């Protein structure tokens, strides 16, 4: 094989490889209305029961509740996950998830919930406090639907114990 053919084949292989890497990293783009449809659900339950159920479910998933305001319907929470490097040694960087949830009464027995979950990356630098970079929003339908299912079960549990 000639030198020119080898170089051409290597260049072509590199272009295909890099193009494939770019395709693997791209996330599907969804519109704001699609995000809203995915992250919002009506729950049959009072505002108070639903609000408290959301906090319970988030705590069950290891979230630390940062702020709540029942009148505004806002819950913000955070959970951290330690990343591990070679041979299971913890790295200085961690991955976490931040969530904010809006719980809005629609009627006396119906409440709307909207979850916004965002991945975050933390690092501890030697001479500074923890730094956090906001990552992408989580739009995994299975994850979000499972949260809604668990909130629904918790609301029903709260209604049953009255």
Backbone as ProteinMPNN parsed JSONL, in Angstrom:
{"seq_chain_A": "XXXXXXXXXXXXXXXXXXXXXXXXXXXXXXXXXXXXXXXXXXXXXXXXXXXXXXXXXXXXXXXXXXXXXXXXXXXXXXXXXXXXXXXXXXXXXXXXXXXXXXXXXXXXXXXXXXXXXXXXXXXXXXXXXXXXXXXXXXXXXXXXXXXXXXXXXXXXXXXXXX", "coords_chain_A": {"N_chain_A": [[0.837, -1.171, 0.0], [0.472, 2.221, -0.732], [2.036, 5.168, 0.611], [0.367, 7.418, 0.511], [-2.206, 6.301, 0.369], [-2.353, 5.063, 2.876], [-2.183, 7.252, 4.633], [-4.498, 8.605, 3.811], [-6.46, 6.71, 4.5], [-6.123, 6.643, 7.288], [-6.809, 9.292, 7.944], [-9.486, 9.339, 7.095], [-10.514, 7.392, 8.832], [-10.111, 8.718, 11.277], [-11.814, 10.95, 10.995], [-14.329, 9.652, 10.862], [-14.317, 8.426, 13.387], [-14.196, 10.669, 15.159], [-16.524, 11.978, 14.39], [-18.418, 10.075, 15.157], [-18.017, 10.118, 17.924], [-18.954, 12.653, 18.52], [-21.661, 12.333, 17.914], [-22.427, 10.552, 19.872], [-22.359, 12.033, 22.21], [-24.219, 14.028, 22.04], [-27.264, 15.365, 23.187], [-30.763, 14.739, 23.051], [-32.766, 17.363, 21.842], [-35.296, 19.039, 23.462], [-38.398, 20.758, 23.461], [-39.549, 23.66, 25.369], [-42.252, 23.223, 26.044], [-42.461, 20.448, 25.821], [-40.714, 19.742, 27.884], [-42.173, 20.741, 30.063], [-44.478, 19.145, 29.942], [-43.351, 16.666, 30.506], [-42.313, 17.002, 33.073], [-44.341, 17.749, 34.781], [-47.254, 17.059, 36.708], [-50.612, 16.208, 37.646], [-51.872, 15.555, 40.858], [-54.04, 13.662, 42.854], [-54.858, 14.965, 45.638], [-54.635, 16.902, 48.656], [-53.129, 20.175, 48.914], [-51.358, 20.445, 51.126], [-50.93, 17.726, 51.919], [-49.726, 16.734, 49.579], [-47.473, 18.38, 49.315], [-46.019, 17.684, 51.631], [-45.673, 14.981, 51.065], [-43.994, 15.049, 48.821], [-41.646, 16.054, 50.0], [-41.079, 13.895, 51.715], [-40.609, 11.769, 49.899], [-38.376, 12.759, 48.482], [-36.518, 12.845, 50.574], [-36.411, 10.114, 51.13], [-34.983, 9.296, 48.934], [-32.477, 10.146, 49.489], [-32.022, 12.875, 49.402], [-31.147, 16.036, 50.753], [-33.118, 18.366, 52.249], [-33.126, 21.662, 51.344], [-34.444, 24.201, 51.238], [-37.752, 25.235, 52.015], [-41.021, 26.375, 51.272], [-44.135, 26.44, 52.024], [-46.345, 28.071, 51.431], [-45.609, 29.329, 49.017], [-45.174, 27.051, 47.668], [-42.72, 25.879, 47.149], [-40.0, 23.64, 47.055], [-36.689, 22.929, 47.615], [-33.911, 20.861, 47.072], [-30.997, 18.749, 47.625], [-28.661, 16.258, 46.657], [-25.683, 14.422, 47.122], [-23.193, 12.58, 45.397], [-20.444, 10.585, 45.732], [-17.655, 10.384, 43.616], [-15.609, 7.783, 42.342], [-12.277, 6.848, 41.728], [-9.466, 5.249, 40.264], [-8.96, 1.984, 41.467], [-10.985, 2.211, 43.345], [-10.647, 4.483, 44.899], [-11.727, 7.464, 46.417], [-12.395, 10.379, 44.491], [-11.54, 13.898, 44.118], [-13.656, 15.117, 43.068], [-17.17, 15.323, 42.95], [-20.431, 14.144, 42.075], [-23.639, 15.395, 41.947], [-27.161, 15.883, 42.528], [-29.477, 18.41, 42.045], [-32.647, 19.482, 42.972], [-35.632, 21.19, 42.3], [-38.881, 21.743, 43.291], [-42.135, 22.578, 42.481], [-45.137, 22.943, 44.061], [-48.39, 23.236, 43.501], [-51.611, 24.262, 44.411], [-54.539, 23.187, 42.757], [-57.199, 22.685, 43.105], [-59.265, 22.033, 46.008], [-58.731, 19.345, 46.394], [-56.933, 18.574, 44.445], [-53.685, 18.757, 43.186], [-50.957, 20.3, 41.55], [-47.778, 19.202, 40.517], [-44.446, 20.034, 39.819], [-41.355, 18.944, 38.839], [-37.981, 19.865, 38.683], [-34.991, 18.673, 37.853], [-31.571, 18.762, 38.186], [-28.327, 17.939, 37.187], [-25.322, 18.257, 39.025], [-21.946, 19.265, 39.455], [-19.368, 18.881, 41.715], [-16.466, 20.175, 43.285], [-13.744, 19.987, 45.502], [-11.555, 22.303, 46.293], [-8.191, 22.912, 47.245], [-7.696, 25.302, 48.747], [-10.155, 26.51, 49.064], [-13.728, 26.801, 49.483], [-16.355, 24.41, 48.839], [-17.069, 24.116, 45.437], [-19.582, 24.514, 42.982], [-20.796, 23.455, 39.898], [-23.339, 23.977, 37.626], [-24.993, 21.444, 35.957], [-26.483, 19.611, 33.231], [-30.081, 19.513, 32.818], [-32.128, 16.851, 34.036], [-33.898, 14.745, 32.043], [-35.077, 12.261, 32.002], [-37.628, 10.168, 31.345], [-38.404, 7.862, 32.79], [-37.208, 8.123, 35.325], [-38.378, 10.499, 36.292], [-41.115, 9.833, 36.17], [-41.164, 7.751, 38.02], [-40.667, 9.171, 40.386], [-43.048, 10.692, 40.503], [-44.883, 8.563, 40.769], [-44.147, 7.53, 43.275], [-44.679, 9.743, 44.907], [-47.451, 9.894, 44.578], [-48.245, 7.473, 45.809], [-47.388, 8.011, 48.423], [-49.017, 10.217, 49.065], [-51.542, 8.967, 49.048], [-51.115, 7.186, 51.17], [-50.903, 8.997, 53.279], [-53.489, 10.056, 53.226], [-54.925, 7.817, 53.947], [-54.273, 7.366, 56.616], [-55.612, 9.203, 58.094]], "CA_chain_A": [[0.0, 0.0, 0.0], [1.296, 3.417, -0.819], [2.01, 6.098, 1.74], [-0.801, 8.282, 0.341], [-3.4, 5.535, 0.739], [-2.333, 4.851, 4.328], [-2.533, 8.535, 5.262], [-5.916, 8.853, 3.503], [-7.262, 5.793, 5.307], [-6.047, 7.11, 8.68], [-7.598, 10.529, 8.034], [-10.892, 8.952, 7.001], [-10.845, 6.735, 10.093], [-10.166, 9.737, 12.32], [-13.035, 11.718, 10.782], [-15.448, 8.795, 11.259], [-14.244, 8.256, 14.839], [-14.573, 11.917, 15.813], [-17.949, 12.198, 14.103], [-19.163, 9.151, 16.012], [-17.939, 10.606, 19.308], [-19.857, 13.801, 18.615], [-23.032, 11.854, 17.934], [-22.683, 9.857, 21.128], [-22.44, 12.976, 23.311], [-25.359, 14.929, 21.842], [-28.513, 15.051, 23.874], [-31.909, 15.166, 22.25], [-33.282, 18.682, 22.194], [-36.747, 19.035, 23.63], [-38.934, 22.109, 23.581], [-40.036, 23.985, 26.712], [-43.558, 22.589, 26.282], [-42.196, 19.032, 26.068], [-40.163, 19.675, 29.24], [-43.264, 20.946, 31.009], [-45.332, 17.945, 29.925], [-42.604, 15.579, 31.129], [-41.974, 17.27, 34.469], [-45.509, 18.234, 35.516], [-48.34, 16.084, 36.834], [-51.661, 16.47, 38.631], [-52.001, 14.529, 41.888], [-55.287, 13.743, 43.62], [-54.541, 15.132, 47.043], [-54.596, 18.301, 49.087], [-51.839, 20.851, 48.767], [-50.497, 20.111, 52.259], [-50.523, 16.316, 51.827], [-48.829, 16.571, 48.439], [-46.237, 19.065, 49.658], [-45.293, 16.851, 52.599], [-45.325, 13.731, 50.38], [-42.817, 15.326, 47.986], [-40.482, 16.112, 50.89], [-40.798, 12.536, 52.191], [-40.031, 10.988, 48.795], [-37.024, 13.262, 48.235], [-35.657, 12.368, 51.669], [-36.226, 8.672, 50.919], [-33.983, 9.14, 47.874], [-31.188, 10.657, 49.949], [-31.9, 14.317, 49.239], [-31.222, 16.909, 51.915], [-33.997, 19.487, 51.934], [-32.426, 22.932, 51.586], [-35.412, 25.268, 51.511], [-39.16, 24.963, 51.725], [-41.988, 27.447, 51.503], [-45.403, 25.819, 51.66], [-47.233, 29.065, 50.811], [-45.187, 29.481, 47.617], [-45.15, 25.72, 47.08], [-41.365, 25.597, 46.684], [-39.109, 22.745, 47.78], [-35.417, 22.727, 46.925], [-33.164, 19.805, 47.76], [-29.736, 18.394, 47.002], [-28.015, 15.022, 47.077], [-24.325, 14.304, 46.585], [-22.678, 11.243, 45.139], [-18.984, 10.598, 45.624], [-17.089, 9.675, 42.473], [-14.453, 6.975, 42.702], [-11.305, 6.708, 40.659], [-8.748, 3.991, 40.13], [-8.946, 1.109, 42.634], [-12.015, 2.572, 44.31], [-10.238, 5.615, 45.733], [-12.572, 8.631, 46.139], [-11.767, 11.507, 43.81], [-11.879, 15.187, 44.707], [-14.851, 15.61, 42.387], [-18.383, 14.567, 43.203], [-21.579, 14.449, 41.244], [-24.846, 15.457, 42.749], [-28.376, 16.286, 41.838], [-30.27, 19.436, 42.695], [-34.013, 19.482, 42.475], [-36.596, 22.146, 42.827], [-40.224, 21.248, 43.024], [-43.209, 23.531, 42.723], [-46.372, 22.242, 44.413], [-49.408, 24.279, 43.332], [-52.983, 23.753, 44.535], [-55.44, 23.446, 41.635], [-58.472, 22.736, 43.819], [-59.05, 21.567, 47.388], [-58.272, 17.955, 46.388], [-56.042, 18.319, 43.307], [-52.464, 19.561, 43.279], [-50.016, 20.144, 40.448], [-46.372, 19.114, 40.91], [-43.46, 20.14, 38.735], [-39.988, 18.654, 39.258], [-36.841, 20.211, 37.832], [-33.826, 17.991, 38.409], [-30.369, 19.17, 37.457], [-27.079, 17.331, 37.627], [-24.317, 19.256, 39.38], [-20.615, 18.714, 39.658], [-18.703, 19.597, 42.794], [-15.057, 19.877, 43.533], [-13.17, 20.621, 46.69], [-10.222, 22.792, 45.998], [-7.375, 22.901, 48.454], [-7.776, 26.527, 49.544], [-11.452, 27.169, 48.934], [-14.903, 26.014, 49.83], [-16.893, 23.573, 47.777], [-17.573, 24.819, 44.262], [-20.584, 23.725, 42.28], [-21.126, 23.851, 38.535], [-24.631, 23.444, 37.215], [-24.939, 20.575, 34.799], [-27.72, 19.555, 32.444], [-31.31, 19.03, 33.446], [-32.422, 15.434, 33.833], [-35.181, 14.583, 31.359], [-35.316, 10.836, 31.849], [-39.037, 9.945, 31.684], [-38.561, 6.807, 33.798], [-36.829, 8.682, 36.63], [-39.386, 11.474, 36.711], [-42.37, 9.105, 36.397], [-41.019, 7.015, 39.28], [-40.883, 10.147, 41.465], [-44.492, 10.957, 40.556], [-45.547, 7.369, 41.312], [-43.885, 7.444, 44.71], [-45.426, 10.83, 45.559], [-48.857, 9.48, 44.579], [-48.397, 6.447, 46.85], [-47.236, 8.669, 49.728], [-50.235, 11.015, 49.302], [-52.595, 8.007, 49.411], [-50.806, 6.703, 52.515], [-51.263, 10.069, 54.219], [-54.96, 10.142, 53.271], [-55.458, 6.613, 54.617], [-54.035, 7.381, 58.068], [-56.453, 10.234, 58.748]], "C_chain_A": [[0.886, 1.239, 0.0], [1.093, 4.306, 0.41], [0.762, 6.966, 1.69], [-2.075, 7.563, 0.757], [-3.475, 5.315, 2.249], [-2.76, 6.122, 5.053], [-4.01, 8.85, 5.022], [-6.824, 7.979, 4.356], [-7.272, 6.216, 6.771], [-6.882, 8.37, 8.883], [-9.097, 10.22, 8.003], [-11.346, 8.281, 8.296], [-10.975, 7.721, 11.228], [-11.44, 10.564, 12.207], [-14.257, 10.918, 11.229], [-15.483, 8.637, 12.773], [-14.715, 9.516, 15.56], [-16.036, 12.25, 15.564], [-18.823, 11.315, 14.963], [-19.152, 9.584, 17.457], [-18.887, 11.775, 19.497], [-21.307, 13.371, 18.668], [-23.377, 11.213, 19.273], [-22.913, 10.826, 22.279], [-23.673, 13.869, 23.206], [-26.583, 14.426, 22.581], [-29.669, 15.469, 22.977], [-32.421, 16.515, 22.757], [-34.797, 18.572, 22.321], [-37.206, 20.465, 23.889], [-39.366, 22.388, 25.022], [-41.385, 23.328, 27.029], [-43.396, 21.091, 26.529], [-41.603, 18.832, 27.46], [-41.278, 19.779, 30.274], [-44.161, 19.715, 31.086], [-44.661, 16.78, 30.645], [-42.465, 15.766, 32.635], [-43.148, 17.707, 35.337], [-46.598, 17.177, 35.545], [-49.343, 16.561, 37.873], [-51.776, 15.274, 39.561], [-53.325, 14.738, 42.604], [-54.943, 13.768, 45.102], [-54.49, 16.604, 47.381], [-53.188, 18.863, 48.911], [-50.891, 20.446, 49.892], [-50.009, 18.665, 52.198], [-49.499, 16.108, 50.712], [-47.469, 17.203, 48.724], [-45.391, 18.205, 50.587], [-44.872, 15.511, 51.972], [-44.092, 13.922, 49.508], [-41.57, 15.371, 48.86], [-40.092, 14.719, 51.376], [-40.104, 11.713, 51.112], [-38.605, 11.458, 48.497], [-36.064, 12.794, 49.332], [-35.406, 10.868, 51.557], [-35.154, 8.384, 49.873], [-32.642, 9.763, 48.241], [-30.985, 12.143, 49.751], [-31.942, 14.999, 50.599], [-32.081, 18.102, 51.502], [-33.265, 20.772, 52.3], [-33.396, 24.022, 52.015], [-36.806, 24.77, 51.214], [-39.966, 26.219, 52.008], [-43.334, 26.911, 51.049], [-46.346, 26.806, 50.988], [-46.895, 29.268, 49.336], [-45.155, 28.145, 46.892], [-43.775, 25.273, 46.625], [-40.633, 24.664, 47.634], [-37.82, 22.666, 46.968], [-34.588, 21.768, 47.767], [-31.93, 19.449, 46.946], [-29.275, 17.04, 47.529], [-26.666, 14.93, 46.396], [-23.966, 12.845, 46.402], [-21.173, 11.371, 44.993], [-18.563, 9.827, 44.381], [-15.84, 8.932, 42.931], [-13.562, 6.792, 41.488], [-10.719, 5.312, 40.627], [-8.717, 3.267, 41.477], [-9.928, 1.537, 43.727], [-11.657, 3.715, 45.236], [-11.126, 6.814, 45.394], [-11.779, 9.746, 45.46], [-12.152, 12.794, 44.53], [-13.166, 15.741, 44.107], [-16.026, 14.715, 42.71], [-19.464, 14.989, 42.234], [-22.785, 14.46, 42.145], [-26.03, 15.817, 41.887], [-29.084, 17.327, 42.683], [-31.667, 19.333, 42.121], [-34.78, 20.625, 43.098], [-37.957, 21.633, 42.394], [-41.216, 22.349, 43.371], [-44.486, 22.723, 42.928], [-47.472, 23.312, 44.455], [-50.812, 23.694, 43.5], [-53.82, 24.154, 43.308], [-56.867, 23.564, 42.17], [-58.212, 22.205, 45.226], [-58.51, 20.143, 47.435], [-57.415, 17.587, 45.183], [-54.866, 19.294, 43.383], [-51.577, 19.26, 42.078], [-48.592, 20.143, 41.004], [-45.522, 19.292, 39.668], [-42.063, 19.952, 39.327], [-39.011, 19.194, 38.223], [-35.619, 19.618, 38.517], [-32.63, 18.333, 37.541], [-29.16, 18.465, 38.061], [-26.118, 18.457, 37.992], [-23.005, 18.553, 39.666], [-19.937, 19.544, 40.731], [-17.24, 19.232, 42.835], [-14.641, 20.592, 44.803], [-11.75, 21.025, 46.321], [-9.464, 22.992, 47.308], [-7.595, 24.127, 49.336], [-9.128, 27.226, 49.424], [-12.566, 26.238, 49.398], [-15.325, 25.189, 48.634], [-17.425, 24.46, 46.647], [-18.557, 23.922, 43.534], [-20.818, 24.312, 40.9], [-22.435, 23.196, 38.17], [-24.451, 22.63, 35.951], [-26.278, 20.586, 34.082], [-28.911, 19.118, 33.283], [-31.492, 17.554, 33.12], [-33.812, 15.348, 33.224], [-35.488, 13.115, 31.097], [-36.756, 10.542, 32.281], [-39.229, 8.893, 32.775], [-38.255, 7.328, 35.202], [-37.925, 9.607, 37.149], [-40.714, 10.785, 36.996], [-42.314, 8.325, 37.71], [-41.186, 7.95, 40.471], [-42.367, 10.455, 41.618], [-45.245, 9.774, 41.158], [-45.361, 7.28, 42.822], [-44.588, 8.554, 45.486], [-46.901, 10.458, 45.643], [-49.123, 8.456, 45.675], [-48.32, 7.084, 48.234], [-48.449, 9.538, 50.06], [-51.372, 10.092, 49.734], [-52.37, 7.441, 50.81], [-51.212, 7.74, 53.556], [-52.784, 10.206, 54.346], [-55.544, 8.975, 54.057], [-55.286, 6.664, 56.131], [-54.826, 8.467, 58.792], [-57.677, 9.629, 59.345]], "O_chain_A": [[1.923, 1.278, 0.662], [0.103, 4.191, 1.133], [0.156, 7.226, 2.729], [-2.93, 8.147, 1.423], [-4.559, 5.377, 2.831], [-3.586, 6.084, 5.965], [-4.699, 9.312, 5.932], [-7.837, 8.447, 4.875], [-8.312, 6.155, 7.427], [-7.583, 8.496, 9.886], [-9.872, 10.771, 8.785], [-12.433, 8.566, 8.799], [-11.865, 7.579, 12.067], [-12.081, 10.85, 13.219], [-15.132, 11.457, 11.907], [-16.551, 8.705, 13.381], [-15.54, 9.439, 16.471], [-16.712, 12.759, 16.458], [-19.862, 11.759, 15.451], [-20.156, 9.443, 18.155], [-19.553, 11.876, 20.527], [-22.106, 13.972, 19.386], [-24.507, 11.327, 19.745], [-23.599, 10.477, 23.24], [-24.118, 14.413, 24.217], [-26.889, 13.234, 22.595], [-29.564, 16.443, 22.232], [-32.491, 16.755, 23.962], [-35.484, 18.085, 21.423], [-36.477, 21.271, 24.467], [-39.53, 21.457, 25.81], [-41.623, 22.924, 28.167], [-44.111, 20.52, 27.353], [-41.943, 17.867, 28.145], [-41.326, 19.011, 31.234], [-44.555, 19.296, 32.174], [-45.33, 15.996, 31.319], [-42.496, 14.792, 33.388], [-42.961, 18.006, 36.517], [-46.843, 16.487, 34.555], [-48.987, 17.224, 38.846], [-51.778, 14.125, 39.118], [-53.69, 15.87, 42.924], [-54.762, 12.727, 45.732], [-54.324, 17.451, 46.503], [-52.208, 18.129, 48.78], [-49.73, 20.133, 49.63], [-48.825, 18.397, 52.397], [-48.519, 15.386, 50.89], [-46.432, 16.621, 48.407], [-44.195, 18.019, 50.361], [-43.822, 14.971, 52.32], [-43.231, 13.043, 49.461], [-40.544, 14.791, 48.504], [-38.906, 14.397, 51.444], [-39.115, 11.033, 51.389], [-37.718, 10.632, 48.283], [-34.934, 12.396, 49.048], [-34.308, 10.401, 51.856], [-34.495, 7.346, 49.924], [-31.766, 9.892, 47.386], [-29.868, 12.632, 49.919], [-32.685, 14.584, 51.488], [-31.788, 18.767, 50.508], [-32.834, 20.943, 53.44], [-33.19, 24.685, 53.032], [-37.022, 23.988, 50.288], [-39.621, 27.017, 52.88], [-43.65, 26.917, 49.859], [-47.075, 26.431, 50.07], [-47.793, 29.366, 48.5], [-45.114, 28.096, 45.663], [-43.668, 24.372, 45.792], [-40.637, 24.86, 48.849], [-37.853, 22.371, 45.773], [-34.565, 21.847, 48.995], [-31.815, 19.784, 45.767], [-29.474, 16.716, 48.7], [-26.518, 15.312, 45.235], [-24.393, 11.985, 47.172], [-20.689, 12.185, 44.207], [-19.066, 8.733, 44.128], [-15.11, 9.401, 43.803], [-14.038, 6.605, 40.368], [-11.394, 4.326, 40.926], [-8.47, 3.889, 42.51], [-9.711, 1.25, 44.905], [-12.308, 3.898, 46.265], [-11.272, 7.157, 44.221], [-10.632, 10.014, 45.818], [-12.984, 12.784, 45.437], [-13.702, 16.734, 44.599], [-15.895, 13.492, 42.743], [-19.406, 16.07, 41.648], [-22.92, 13.605, 43.02], [-25.91, 16.026, 40.68], [-29.267, 17.148, 43.887], [-31.843, 19.12, 40.922], [-34.594, 20.971, 44.264], [-38.141, 21.154, 41.275], [-41.132, 22.967, 44.431], [-44.868, 21.919, 42.078], [-47.48, 24.177, 45.331], [-51.169, 22.737, 42.813], [-53.805, 25.309, 42.883], [-57.636, 24.427, 41.746], [-57.064, 21.956, 45.593], [-57.886, 19.764, 48.426], [-57.193, 16.404, 44.925], [-55.041, 20.49, 43.614], [-51.461, 18.113, 41.647], [-48.241, 20.967, 41.849], [-45.839, 18.768, 38.6], [-41.644, 20.705, 40.206], [-39.198, 18.997, 37.023], [-35.261, 20.016, 39.626], [-32.674, 18.209, 36.317], [-28.997, 18.405, 39.28], [-26.105, 19.498, 37.335], [-22.975, 17.39, 40.067], [-19.932, 20.773, 40.662], [-16.838, 18.128, 42.469], [-15.14, 21.672, 45.121], [-10.88, 20.19, 46.074], [-10.07, 23.218, 48.355], [-7.673, 23.997, 50.558], [-9.218, 28.43, 49.665], [-12.353, 25.055, 49.662], [-14.727, 25.263, 47.56], [-18.141, 25.431, 46.889], [-18.377, 22.706, 43.481], [-21.014, 25.518, 40.751], [-22.621, 21.998, 38.382], [-23.826, 23.082, 34.991], [-27.106, 21.469, 34.305], [-28.768, 18.452, 34.309], [-31.066, 17.076, 32.068], [-34.787, 15.817, 33.812], [-36.092, 12.774, 30.08], [-37.073, 10.655, 33.465], [-40.132, 9.026, 33.602], [-38.965, 7.007, 36.155], [-38.345, 9.505, 38.302], [-41.377, 11.124, 37.975], [-43.309, 8.25, 38.43], [-41.789, 7.563, 41.473], [-42.887, 10.477, 42.734], [-46.15, 9.966, 41.971], [-46.306, 6.99, 43.556], [-45.045, 8.328, 46.607], [-47.536, 10.684, 46.673], [-50.117, 8.559, 46.393], [-49.1, 6.737, 49.121], [-48.869, 9.59, 51.216], [-52.09, 10.402, 50.685], [-53.328, 7.237, 51.556], [-51.793, 7.403, 54.587], [-53.303, 10.444, 55.436], [-56.547, 9.131, 54.754], [-56.077, 6.063, 56.858], [-54.697, 8.612, 60.008], [-58.494, 10.339, 59.932]]}, "name": "protein", "num_of_chains": 1, "seq": "XXXXXXXXXXXXXXXXXXXXXXXXXXXXXXXXXXXXXXXXXXXXXXXXXXXXXXXXXXXXXXXXXXXXXXXXXXXXXXXXXXXXXXXXXXXXXXXXXXXXXXXXXXXXXXXXXXXXXXXXXXXXXXXXXXXXXXXXXXXXXXXXXXXXXXXXXXXXXXXXXX"}
